[in-house]
Amino acid sequence: MALFTNTALEAFQTIGSGEHIWCHSIAATPTVLVEAPAQHALTLSDVELMQLHLEHAEEVASPALGEHLRNRCYFAGKSTRQLINYGGA
């Protein structure tokens, strides 16, 4: 019997519009926990993702998230650099 049956996306269902998410950095964050808030944010507006240096964060750095999710980057990594350069983070 599995101890955990919820998916990562289900775990983010409690987050609503206008809320803030803190995401730890580099290898400390499983990729699935970076992808799930990006998917959930599409149903919301004005969610802020505060992060240090994330690796493989292309989904949360997607320009398609526009009004849904804004990255507050405390370090510009490969995935977020372009967003920062164009004022999207």
Buried (B, 14 or more C-beta within 10 A) or exposed (E): EEEEEEEBBEBBEEBEEEEEBEBEBEEEBEEEBBBBBBBBBEEBEBBBBEBBBBBBBBBBBBEEBEEBBBBEBEEBBEBBEEBBEEEBB
